[in-house]
Amino acid sequence: MNHKVGFYIEDLEVGMTASFEKVLGDAEVRQFAELTGDNNPIHLDEDFAKETMFKQRIAHGMLTASLISTILGTKLPGTGVIYMSQNIRFRAPVFIGDKVVATVTVTEVNEKRRTATLSCECHVGDKLVLDGEAKGMVPSKAQG
């Protein structure tokens, strides 16, 4: 199999950016709960959620964060990247049905080590719901 690489390390530049957006609806939250086993009722039970500080169900924080992985693995740097690390700060809840826009921006490129550092943000409208930084190992043209 020959898969196209998104960007090689030699092609990355500080300031490059990519985004991905997705509505995190009931189906996505329930599928994530089933897949991970995280059945916290704050995500799944409307009656339970009404009694919490949020007054309604919220999406799993890691479901929101997974949109960053989508960008890294498919857009920037793209196919072939190896996720090395991620730090995340959850800033605000994502409610069921919210459209989340995830954006990553290249902040550092180390060609010698073949690594890229990217700032990461997720927004619902104008509200920042998540931010952090990711690091990935990026294929080199020399690898073929």
Backbone hydrogen bonds in HBPLUS format (Angstrom, degrees):
<---DONOR---> <-ACCEPTOR-->    atom                        ^
c    i                          cat <-CA-CA->   ^        H-A-AA   ^      H-
h    n   atom  resd res      DA  || num        DHA   H-A  angle D-A-AA Bond
n    s   type  num  typ     dist DA aas  dist angle  dist       angle   num
A0007-PHE N   A0077-PRO O   2.75 MM  70  5.18 122.5  2.08 143.3 159.6     1
A0011-ASP N   A0008-TYR O   2.91 MM   3  5.31 149.4  2.01 111.4 121.0     2
A0009-ILE N   A0139-PRO O   2.86 MM 130  6.03 156.5  1.91 158.6 166.3     3
A0012-LEU N   A0009-ILE O   3.33 MM   3  5.44 154.0  2.40 102.6 109.8     4
A0016-MET N   A0013-GLU O   3.15 MM   3  5.91 165.5  2.17 141.8 142.9     5
A0015-GLY N   A0106-VAL O   2.84 MM  91  5.29 168.8  1.85 142.4 144.9     6
A0106-VAL N   A0016-MET O   2.84 MM  90  5.38 159.4  1.88 155.9 162.8     7
A0018-ALA N   A0104-VAL O   3.07 MM  86  5.65 150.6  2.16 152.9 159.7     8
A0104-VAL N   A0018-ALA O   2.97 MM  86  5.65 161.3  2.01 163.5 169.6     9
A0020-PHE N   A0102-ALA O   2.91 MM  82  5.32 147.6  2.01 147.4 154.9    10
A0102-ALA N   A0020-PHE O   2.81 MM  82  5.32 166.3  1.83 168.9 164.0    11
A0022-LYS N   A0100-VAL O   2.96 MM  78  5.48 152.3  2.04 149.5 158.2    12
A0100-VAL N   A0022-LYS O   2.87 MM  78  5.48 168.0  1.88 150.4 146.3    13
A0024-LEU N   A0098-ASP O   2.94 MM  74  5.77 161.1  1.97 167.3 163.6    14
A0097-GLY N   A0024-LEU O   2.77 MM  73  5.31 170.9  1.78 131.5 132.8    15
A0029-VAL N   A0025-GLY O   3.09 MM   4  6.36 164.6  2.11 157.3 161.7    16
A0030-ARG N   A0026-ASP O   2.92 MM   4  6.10 164.0  1.94 155.2 159.8    17
A0031-GLN N   A0027-ALA O   2.88 MM   4  6.02 158.3  1.92 148.7 155.2    18
A0032-PHE N   A0028-GLU O   2.91 MM   4  6.06 156.3  1.97 146.3 152.8    19
A0033-ALA N   A0029-VAL O   2.95 MM   4  6.17 158.4  2.00 146.7 152.6    20
A0034-GLU N   A0030-ARG O   2.94 MM   4  6.16 159.0  1.99 147.4 153.1    21
A0035-LEU N   A0031-GLN O   2.86 MM   4  6.01 161.7  1.89 149.2 154.6    22
A0036-THR N   A0032-PHE O   2.88 MM   4  5.98 164.1  1.91 153.6 157.4    23
A0037-GLY N   A0033-ALA O   2.73 MM   4  5.28 142.6  1.87 140.5 150.0    24
A0039-ASN N   A0037-GLY O   3.05 MM   2  5.76 114.9  2.49 111.7  95.0    25
A0043-HIS N   A0040-ASN O   2.99 MM   3  5.88 163.5  2.01 127.6 132.0    26
A0045-ASP N   A0041-PRO O   2.87 MM   4  4.91 168.3  1.89 136.6 138.3    27
A0058-ILE N   A0042-ILE O   3.11 MM  16  6.31 154.2  2.17 142.1 150.1    28
A0049-ALA N   A0045-ASP O   2.90 MM   4  6.12 168.9  1.91 158.2 161.8    29
A0050-LYS N   A0046-GLU O   2.97 MM   4  6.13 145.6  2.09 149.1 156.9    30
A0051-GLU N   A0048-PHE O   3.03 MM   3  5.62 149.4  2.12 114.9 123.3    31
A0052-THR N   A0049-ALA O   3.01 MM   3  5.25 165.5  2.03 113.4 117.4    32
A0055-LYS N   A0052-THR O   3.19 MM   3  5.34 143.4  2.33 104.4 114.0    33
A0059-ALA N   A0094-VAL O   2.70 MM  35  5.51 166.1  1.72 160.3 165.2    34
A0063-LEU N   A0060-HIS O   3.13 MM   3  5.14 131.9  2.37  95.7 108.8    35
A0064-THR N   A0060-HIS O   3.26 MM   4  6.67 157.7  2.31 150.2 154.5    36
A0065-ALA N   A0061-GLY O   2.94 MM   4  6.27 161.1  1.97 147.8 153.6    37
A0066-SER N   A0062-MET O   2.90 MM   4  5.93 134.8  2.11 132.5 143.3    38
A0067-LEU N   A0064-THR O   3.13 MM   3  5.80 159.0  2.18 115.6 121.5    39
A0068-ILE N   A0065-ALA O   2.99 MM   3  5.65 149.0  2.08 116.6 124.4    40
A0069-SER N   A0066-SER O   3.08 MM   3  5.08 117.2  2.49  94.2 108.9    41
A0070-THR N   A0066-SER O   3.17 MM   4  6.58 146.1  2.29 142.8 151.8    42
A0071-ILE N   A0067-LEU O   3.26 MM   4  6.64 152.8  2.34 142.2 147.3    43
A0072-LEU N   A0068-ILE O   2.97 MM   4  6.32 171.0  1.98 160.1 161.2    44
A0073-GLY N   A0069-SER O   2.91 MM   4  5.96 163.8  1.94 152.3 156.4    45
A0074-THR N   A0070-THR O   3.01 MM   4  5.92 130.9  2.25 140.6 151.6    46
A0074-THR N   A0071-ILE O   3.27 MM   3  5.33 138.0  2.46  98.3 109.5    47
A0075-LYS N   A0071-ILE O   2.75 MM   4  4.99 159.4  1.79 144.2 147.6    48
A0076-LEU N   A0071-ILE O   2.91 MM   5  5.81 151.6  1.99 133.7 142.8    49
A0078-GLY N   A0072-LEU O   2.84 MM   6  5.42 148.0  1.94 147.4 148.4    50
A0081-VAL N   A0078-GLY O   3.09 MM   3  6.03 158.4  2.14 152.6 155.2    51
A0082-ILE N   A0137-MET O   2.87 MM  55  5.00 156.4  1.93 143.3 151.0    52
A0137-MET N   A0082-ILE O   2.85 MM  55  5.00 160.4  1.89 143.5 147.0    53
A0084-MET N   A0135-LYS O   2.84 MM  51  5.45 160.1  1.88 149.5 151.4    54
A0085-SER N   A0135-LYS O   3.24 MM  50  5.20 154.9  2.31 137.9 137.2    55
A0135-LYS N   A0085-SER O   2.97 MM  50  5.20 154.7  2.04 142.3 140.3    56
A0087-ASN N   A0133-GLU O   2.88 MM  46  5.42 158.0  1.93 153.8 161.2    57
A0133-GLU N   A0087-ASN O   3.10 MM  46  5.42 142.1  2.25 132.2 142.9    58
A0089-ARG N   A0131-ASP O   2.72 MM  42  5.36 148.8  1.82 166.6 172.6    59
A0131-ASP N   A0089-ARG O   3.03 MM  42  5.36 151.7  2.11 142.9 151.9    60
A0091-ARG N   A0129-VAL O   2.78 MM  38  4.64 149.9  1.87 118.1 124.5    61
A0092-ALA N   A0129-VAL O   3.33 MM  37  4.42 156.1  2.39 114.7 110.6    62
A0098-ASP N   A0095-PHE O   2.96 MM   3  5.58 159.6  2.01 144.1 143.0    63
A0101-VAL N   A0123-HIS O   2.86 MM  22  5.23 164.6  1.88 154.3 159.6    64
A0123-HIS N   A0101-VAL O   2.91 MM  22  5.23 156.0  1.97 137.3 144.1    65
A0103-THR N   A0121-GLU O   2.79 MM  18  5.34 159.4  1.83 160.0 164.1    66
A0121-GLU N   A0103-THR O   2.92 MM  18  5.34 153.9  1.99 156.6 163.7    67
A0105-THR N   A0119-SER O   2.95 MM  14  5.23 149.6  2.04 143.3 151.1    68
A0119-SER N   A0105-THR O   2.81 MM  14  5.23 147.2  1.92 157.1 155.0    69
A0107-THR N   A0117-THR O   2.77 MM  10  5.60 171.7  1.77 148.4 151.2    70
A0108-GLU N   A0117-THR O   3.27 MM   9  4.99 148.6  2.37 138.7 133.9    71
A0117-THR N   A0108-GLU O   2.88 MM   9  4.99 164.1  1.90 143.5 147.0    72
A0110-ASN N   A0115-THR O   2.84 MM   5  5.21 170.3  1.85 165.2 163.8    73
A0114-ARG N   A0110-ASN O   2.77 MM   4  5.67 116.0  2.18 139.7 158.6    74
A0115-THR N   A0110-ASN O   3.04 MM   5  5.21 153.0  2.12 139.4 142.8    75
A0138-VAL N   A0114-ARG O   2.78 MM  24  5.45 158.4  1.82 144.7 152.4    76
A0116-ALA N   A0136-GLY O   2.90 MM  20  5.45 152.6  1.98 153.6 162.3    77
A0136-GLY N   A0116-ALA O   2.95 MM  20  5.45 158.2  2.00 153.8 161.0    78
A0118-LEU N   A0134-ALA O   2.83 MM  16  5.22 163.5  1.86 152.7 156.1    79
A0134-ALA N   A0118-LEU O   2.85 MM  16  5.22 162.7  1.87 154.2 160.0    80
A0120-CYS N   A0132-GLY O   2.89 MM  12  5.11 160.3  1.92 138.3 135.0    81
A0132-GLY N   A0120-CYS O   2.95 MM  12  5.11 132.5  2.18 148.1 145.5    82
A0122-CYS N   A0130-LEU O   2.88 MM   8  5.03 150.3  1.97 145.3 142.5    83
A0129-VAL N   A0122-CYS O   2.86 MM   7  5.67 163.7  1.89 150.3 155.5    84
A0130-LEU N   A0122-CYS O   3.37 MM   8  5.03 147.1  2.48 140.1 135.9    85
A0124-VAL N   A0127-LYS O   2.93 MM   3  5.29 154.9  1.99 150.2 157.1    86
A0127-LYS N   A0124-VAL O   3.04 MM   3  5.29 149.8  2.13 133.2 129.6    87
A0143-GLN N   A0140-SER O   3.01 MM   3  5.39 152.3  2.09 108.4 116.6    88
A0144-GLY N   A0141-LYS O   3.02 MM   3  5.50 148.1  2.13 110.5 119.5    89
